[in-house]
Amino acid sequence: MCLILLALDAVAGRPWLLLANRDEFHARPSAAAQAWPDAPEVIGGRDLEAGGAWLALHRDGRYAAVTNIRLGAPGRGARSRGELVAGFVRGTATATDYAAAVAARRAEYGPFNLLVGDAGGACTVSSLDGVVRRLARGVHAFSNGSLADEWPKMRHLREGFSRVVAHGTPDDAALLALLADTRQPDDAELPDTGVGLARERLLAPIFIRGAEYGTRASTLAYARDDGSLMLWERRFGPDGRALGETRVEVGKWEG
C-alpha cells in the first residue's frame, strides 16, 4: 500500500472511512478482496506470496492498512509487513496495544507506516521512530515517507476528498474516482527518497501507471453508524488496465 486516507468521525454517518491505493509489482501474486478462507470474519485482499495483507477489516469494525517507506533501495525485513495488517484484524488486541507491541518489534520488518483502528479510535506507528500516535477526529493521509511528510499525492487526495464531501454524505463512486487521479506534480514538489528523479516522477501521482510496477488496487471501505460495513475494491494490471472489482457489504457484527 502506498497511499492511505482516513476520515475519522469526519463524514456524516461514517465513523471511519478509508481510501487507499496499493502500489506493487504486477508480478506479485495477490487475491481479490473477499472473506478470507482461513478467517471468514476478515475481509480484504491477500498477498499470496507472504500471506499477509495491505488493507483488511474485521466484521466487528476493526481495520488496518500499511505502507512501506521509500528509503532508496527497497528494504526487506525478516518478516513481511503484510503480517502487521493480518495480525491486527485476526486478533483481539486494542489498536493502541497492538501498535505498541508492533513498535517493540519493528526491526523485524522492512520500513513501514501502520494504521490500525477499532471502536476506541485509530492510531499509527512507524518503523522510523516506533512512536504510537493516536489520531484525532479529522482527515489524515499517509504515504511512503515519514508520518510528518507532506507529498503532493497526499495533498491532492485530501483536497479532492474535501470537495466530494463538502455537500453531505458522498457518493461511493465519486470517492473511488479520487484514487484514479494521474496528475503529475511539478518536479520541484517531488520528494527526494533516493530513487532518482525518473523514479520519483513515476511514483508521484495518486494512481501509478507502469508496465512492471503500479497501482494494483484502489479501495474504499467504511463503517456506518448502525455497525454495518462496506468494502469496494477495483483491481488493475500493467499500465493501469482494469481487471475487475468487488463490492462487499457486511451487516452489523453479532459475534
Phi, psi and omega in degrees: 000137184235353178207126182226134169241131175241122172256112187252111184052040184240355180232129182304129178081001182231095180305323172215151180214132179244137166235132184204143171249131173262120177251130187198163173296136184293338182281346183286123184290137183216154175254145178294158178302133181187173170292136183285131181303325182266001177204076189299342179279353180256138180233134177161176173287170183218134173278116184276354178276315183246349175090358181269206183207160177259333177203132179203161177221155176260150182299342178276002177102359175287145181212157180205152176207155183220146168240156167276174176240128184273112180227065183074236180296143180305135180260130178240143177249181179293336181234154182285139176298333178298337176299328184295320177290309183300320182297322181287310185289340177268351185258195182233358181294149174293161180302316182295314181295320180294315180299321179295320178294321177296318180302323183289338181238026185295338180291347180282349186241159169296166183305136185209157162241125182244134174244129176225146180210154176207194183297338181273356180128194183224155177208164178235157170214138179244144176293343182294324182225348178070016181271129176275123183243118174285137183264132178281165174302135180143197184248126184235145177229145182222146175219219188260018174251198175289166181290349178266350183287153176231099181264156181306318182297326178293315180295316181298320181291317178298317180296316178297319179298316180300321179294318184291324185267002186297335186246027176117194181301122188282158173284134183301317182296324179293325177292314179298326180298333178299331182280355180264008184290118180256016181305135182259116178294159173296149180304326182295339181270348188286145173287163174246097184254013175088013182253359180092155186296319181300318180289321177301319179297315180301320187271357189286323183290163173301312178254124185257123175256118178210152181288323182252329183224138179178190178290121181264328182210140171245130187229135168243130177217145177200163171256148173258165181300332182277002178093354176283162185229157175220138173225129180231119182241133170248136185244150186221152177249196180308141179061026175078016181292127181293133181245349181141175179209159181221133174239128182238127175251134183233127178287173180304135181289129179242014184287000000 
